């Protein structure tokens, strides 16, 4: 495969603790990008940087909670100071929250998942602020197949938060494509991470359940999700604007 991102500066939020974020950061680095990985926990971020550098890639880490604007500002400032700019951003940071029927959720559980659209909005706000004055760029946001595409009992709060991410993506895409900033979203279904397991469920139990519940018969790999992010971030998808790419093994077909 050609190195589609040689010398491009790429920011990945959720690049430490999230298996998808880490897999995506590694995939960008393997295609020549200069990575900045951001997240709340320094240890997992350092591990991602270590893995990238072990393969000969370039990366640095910055601790940031993307629900706090001052930390998002610092994240962008670090990226620009360290790498000289910002070409591509994957806003992958997010939370699952506490599942439960909507009528039984408390206010704290409801509020917790709204970190998803808040973090996406703040990240986009300051990524766009840089890109609009430096020749444009590309942004990919992490939405979910749960949201505008489908709902599941007990996951209403999470689905609502991810539907909001999809709406933010489409609106921002229309507002900023004229400035050379191309924005899209990715909506995965179940992926081979802890988030796809029910409480107390093993990977084997989950795989058996998915064999019957998903048309494709399995969960996605993190590499498959990363490949979709890279496609949306690349020139190969240059006519995709405000698109929400569903990658769910046929669940919503």
N, C-alpha and C positions, 0 to 999 in steps of 0.2 A: 504494500500500500504506500502511496506517495505521502510524504510528510506535509499534510495540508495546513499545518499551523506553525511552520518554521518561523521562529522569532516573534510570534504573536504573544502578547501578554494576556494571560487568561487568569481570571479570578474565579475560584470555586468556593462558595459558602457551604457549610456542612461538609467540609473536606477532611475532617478528622474522625469523628465518631460514626458518621454515616457510611455504611459499606458502599452505597451508591456514590456518594461524594468522593470517597477515596478511589474507587474504581474509575470514576470519570477523570479525576485529576491525573491518575497514572496513564490513562488512555491519551489525554491531551499531551502529556509530557513525551510519550512514545512517538508522537507525531511532531515533535520539535518545539512545542510551546514552552514559554517561560511562565511557570505557575506561581500563583499566590493562593495558598489554602487558608481559609478562615473558619473559625468555629469558637465555641465557648471554652473548650478544654485544651490546654497546651500540650498535654501528653500525647493524645491521639494525633494532633496536628504534627507534632515532631516526628511521629512514626510515619505519617504519610510522606513528609519531606525526606525522611531517611530512605523509604522505599523508592521514591523517585530518583534520588541521587545515586542509589545503588545500581540503578539501570542506566546511569549516565545522563540523567535529566537535570533540569534546573528548577529549583523551587525554594520558596520561603513561606513562613507561616506568620499569621497575625491573629491574636486572640480577639474575638469580637462577638458580642451578642447583638444580632442584627435587629432586635426589637428596640434597641436604644440608639437614637439618632447620632449622639456624639461618638459612639463606638463605630458606627457605620462610616461616619466622616473620617475617623482615624484609619479605618480599614482601607478606604480609597486612597487616602494620603500615603499610607505605607506602600500600597501597590504602585502608585505613580513615582514615589521617591526611589523605591527599590528597582523598579523595572523600566521606568521612563514613560509609562503611559498605561492605558487599559484598552484592549481591543475587544475582548470577549468576556462575558460574565455568565456563569451558571449559578443561579440562585437556588441551591439545593437544600439549604437549611430548612428544617421543619420539625414538627412534633406530632405525635399520634394522639396524645391526650388520654383521657380515661373513657373507654367505651361505656355506653349505657343508654337506656331509653331517654328520649329528650325530656319527658315529664318527670324523670327522676334525677336528672343532673343538677348539681348545685352550681352556683354562679362561678365558683373558682374553676370547676371543670370546664364550663362553657368558655370562660375567658382564656383559659390556657391555650386552646387550639387556635385562638385568633392571633397567636404569634405567627401563624403561617402567612396570612395576607399582610399583616403589619410588617414582618421582616422582609417579605418580598417587595412591598411598596417602598420601604425605606432604602433597601438595597438598590432598586431601580432608580429611585429619585436621585441618588448620588452617583450612580454609574452613568445615568443619562447626563447629569450636570457636567461630568468630565467629557463624555463622548461627543456631545453636541458642539463643543468648542475644539475638538481634536480629530475631525474627519470622520466621525461616526463610529459605529461598532455594532456588535451583535450580543443579544441577551437571550438566554434560555431560562425559563422559570419552571420549577417543579410543581406541577399540579397533581392530579390523581384521577384514576378512572372512577373513584368514588367522588361524586360532586355533580358536575353538570351532565355526566354520562350515565351514572347509575347510583342507586342508593341501597343501603343495607341496614336493616333494623339494628339499632344499637350504635350506629356510626354516624348519626345525623349531624352532630356538632363538627366532627372532622370533615364530613362531606361538604357541609356548608362553608367551612373555612377554605377548602380546596376549590370549591366552585368560585369563591371570591378571587382566588389566585387566577383562575381562568379568565374571569371578567376583567381584572386588572391588566392582564396580559393583552387581551384584545383591544382594550381602550388605549393603553400606552402605545401599542403597535400602530394604531391609526394616528395618534397624536405626534409620533416622532419619526415615522418612516421618511417624511419629507426632509428630515435633517440627517438622513443616512444612518439611522439607528433602527436595526431590524430586530423585532422582538417576537418570540414564539414561546410556547409552553409544551411540556411533555407530561402526559398523563399515564403513568404505569399502572398496571394491575398488580397482583401479588408478585413479589420478588423474593429471591432466596436470601432473606434477612430475617432477623428476629421479629420484625413487624408483621410478617405474614403468618406467624404462629399464634394459635389461640393459647390462653393461659394454661400452662402445664403440658403443652403439646410439644412433642419432639419433632425434629425435621422429618423423620420417617412417617409419623402420624400425619403431619401436614401434607406431605407428598401424596399419601394415600387419599386424603380428603380432596386434594386438588385434582387428582386423576379423574375423579367423578364430577367435580363441580366446574372445571374449566374445559372448554372445547379442545384446547391444545393438550390437555392432560398433565400439565406441570406448571410450576412457577417460572418466572423469568430469571435468568442469571443477571448478576450485576453488570457483566460485560455486555449483555444485550442492551441494557438501559444506557450504559455509557456510549455505546455505538450510536444510539439514536440521538443522544445529546450532541455528539460530535457532528452528526449529519446536519442537525438544525443549526449548529454554529458555523458550518462550513459554507463555502461558496456553492456547493452542490445543491443547497436548498435556497438559493438566492431569491426565488420568486415566492417563497413562503413568508407571509407577513400576517401576524395575528393568528397563526394556526395553533391548534391544540392537538398534538399528535398522540393518539390513544394507542398504547402498547399493552394489551391486556389478554393476549392469547385467545381472543374471540369472545370474551365474556359479554361484550356489548354489541356484538355483530348483529 
